Amino acid sequence: MGPIFFLTHATFGANIVLYNIPCIYTLLSEGNKLAIFAIYCMILIRNVFLILLVGVSVTVKAQDAPMRFKAAMGLATYYGDLKEKAKIIGQSSLALNLGLTYDITEQILGTADFSIMSLKGDDKFNKRIDFINRNLNFKTTLWELNVGVEYDFLNMTSGDYAISPYMHMGIGLFHFNPWTYDRLGNKVFLREFGTEGQGLPSYPERKAYKLLQMQIPIGGGIKFAISEDVNAFLDFTFRKIFTDYLDDVGNTYPDKDLILAESPTPTQTIGLTYRGDEISTAPYPGINIKRGGYTKDIYYTIGVGITMRLSNITFARSQKRFNGKVSSTRSRLRSPGSVF
């Protein structure tokens, strides 16, 4: 009861916020919408661990339920309308990850992860001449929170194997906000300008895209036992997302005359919608010419990390301890020789 009581009451305020999200959302400016993301993160972390705690108490012996801390770093890569080919590494940026895992069984783990990374794409690295002449680019800092399930193909926790492939899948939220430098060298966030006619009366069907989105992470890798409490891993994770505006590109060019007539910032909007005239004398594209929509946006990461067992964190009174460690079959040192 102790941990569940603590988690429940420590986040009582979060529940109040959850049920009043619509009201709070209307009071926040667009620049503060990240606050809602933080609220959802807090609630999601609380709820997933309540579920794990209850599930473990019912289905798993107390001595077989350790928690592990996870940390990783690697590369994050975008693929979409501003990148002609999908490469595992190409226009990649740093990605950092922190998380927790909880052993539901000896080979099935519940996971919760928080990651921060940078994504970018630039037409100047493409080979298609129409992409190069479009001359668009973007960058974004992306935050994500995921919860999911991980499956180890071999039983490392019992001491039988020191190495195992694994796969994982989950669900999560991510926040992004694509930006670039305008023609004067100023950093500008592209969504604010409606580069594809969003917000113009003549394009009522083109709504501003939301910066907080859902995603489905799917991935896998391989784990190595360093000691009885520490594992190293190599991981690749692909994200299925539900927006085509990670790069601010996804439709046809809006009519230049309509931008001039209806946009509050017509000159700057035109300069961000089409940038081919910065490298050539090509005019602004005509109506119904594709600006994007060639490829659905995705992003993925590849990285290395470690997991470390939090030996002194337990959630059941019936566990037996010896010298500060939980008595369990999993505490045996796993020898690499057991693989062969």
Secondary structure, DSSP 8 states (H G I E B T S, - for coil): -HHHHHHHHHTHHHHHHHHTHHHHHHHS-GGGTHHHHHHHHHHHHHHHHHHHHHHHHHHS-GGG--EEEEEEEEEEEEESTT-SS--SSSS-EEEEEEEEEEESSSSEEEEEEEEEEEEEEEGGG--SHHHHHH--EEEEEEEEEEEEEEEESS-TTTTS-SEEEEEEEEEEEEE---EEE-TTS-EEEGGGG-TTSTT-TT-TT-----SEEEEEEEEEEEEEESSSSEEEEEEEEEEEES-S-TTS--SB---HHHHHHH-SSHHHHHHHH--GGGTS------TT-BSS-SS--EEEEEEEEEEEE-TT--S-TT--EETTEE--GGGS---GGGG-
